[in-house]
């Protein structure tokens, strides 16, 4: 993905990110939010918009959004109200969505991002609460659009950035950081493929040095982080080409086609007044007391930037290794749980960064689905640290551990990979090698010290790889010096 390098124009990018919250029930109705249920099985009369039904606020919706607000340095409003956002769509039976308009509960925050060349702070305009709509399905019937209302009423938070981003790469890093934060807070799983994290991008261009914003377009239908980056890149280049050819950018909503790698028009963009916002009459204002705020603050976990610094300063890890280990809360937890059993930060980090991540990438799974427990993994690392196995054996045992539930020690014995450090076993082999290679001994004594590798190799071969290499080196050197 190339960076926009046009010297005449710069891009102005803002993101609107919806995070579906991990509450057990919907925002205003006591019905399950579990993903994957039978279509239209998780609905109530309220979800269906039946007259006379009244919403009841899910307390966890408030607690979760405040956690996100605190984690991003937002101010938290003592009083905020819900509003009705009115529009017609087949998957919105009520004809309106309960959201927040001019009184968001969290506002004026920031998110720090890091790129290779520089770091940057992206402003967060607001984070507000709302309910999700249902889902329209267009590809299961050739003549009809089907509607599944299981998702209708699911609690969402919308995180609206300032238009502070200038490149697709900044947008990618910002979105990645949001996913990391919501996962650390355990308020959202961050899965874009399942729709629990969704992103719309507002994109415009302007001549470099100009303060006024250009006409923006809104990009939708981006179901992965890379597609967000690609779609923004395409739209910037499209707008530049359009303006340079004498055209004008029109405010509109565009859909991203991930197969054709291009955008297509969905509709002309609505303004806020098109939604006819007005205060939700069936819900009271949300009041955040100092006691509630302090209670939620006490529940906040160690955030990723703090954990990163601790891994570097306290555990002595390299920055690049600490970044990888803290990218996911679940991976960082796995690492720290392993350290509770084996206090060897670098050795444990090495096997996770090499072997464990290799498997996760090859199988496209999360660490939560990884089959080797921390108990078994630390058992393997312990064998290596205690010179009971060599590096090659360690990898062989690791690969075998993926296939069964045996311990590393059991597999080392079964696979005949345990190193022998008994000098009574090693010394006779060394003596035999020295006796059978007089020419090499003479050359070694004559100054060709590099031949030490030859003798070690011969001993390792005769011991079938069982001898401890470090002990072999020491004993071979001693024997040769005394020949």
C-alpha angles and dihedrals in degrees: 000000000000125000119242104262102172106136094203101053138038128200125236113205133183126177131212108199123190117201119193108219126233095235119140093230138032127276096262106005135062097240131115123271094196113144120240102029123147110285113275093001096114101059138111132194086266091056089050093052097243114175116259097026116130128206122233116200118243105230093212090061087064095043094048096049091048089052089054091046093052092046090055097044095253127158112243117222116231088214129025133162137213122239137198115243105200123209138127121243130146093243093051105073096177092057089232140062123225106233140133124265124171097003109054116180094229126035146157100034135140143218123206118217131190126212129177094259102034148353123241141186118226117201120232110215097191146334114211139176126245143147125255125243124233124264128263114210115203104171105059100069125039093214107030142047111232123213127213113189098186089105094047109114096015110148115258136179119205117210111200118193129207112252088261101126121097105178137040088243092059089051090050092051092046091052091046090053092051091052090050093050096048090048092050089050089046091225097118134016092223094225108157093180091061091042097246089123116038131174136200119188127209110206132184138153132218137176110277110265094025115123098197115091121241126230109290134215126204121228121208140171097055108148102179139038091248092051089054089054094045094046093051091047091051094047094050091051091045092053093047092050091047094051094044090052091055099263131123130236112244121211105245145131116257131195119220116229105207092191097052093031092228141101130246131194118265101172143321109277120266121223123222092262090059088069093055093221117202133161114282104250096200098056126065121226117281109246119198112199124200088246092055092047093051091047091054092045089056090057095054114116125221103287122231097254091051092046091049092054091048092051089054100040102035104027097037096232124156113257094243091051093047091051092056094045094050097042089093122036089214093055091046090049091050089052095048093045087055090051090056087064099036120024096208105113098180097042093049091045091051096057093044093049093047114028103018096047090045090060093044091053095044093049096035092231136135125247086250087067095045111121101210110087122217088250092059094041094052089047088059093047090049091056090055095044090051091051092243091126134020128233094266092050090047091059093045091051092047091054090049091049088062089063101048144012098250119129121253091249092052091050093046089056094042093048091045091237101129111125118233117226095174108122089204088065097040104042097063089052091051092049090050092050092049092047093050095047107052094151092056090046090053092050091048092051088048092062107277093124092165087078087079085089090058093055093045090050092051092049092048090049094051091046089051090238094301098112118096103252094213092051090045090055092050095046095043091051091049094047094048092050090054098045 
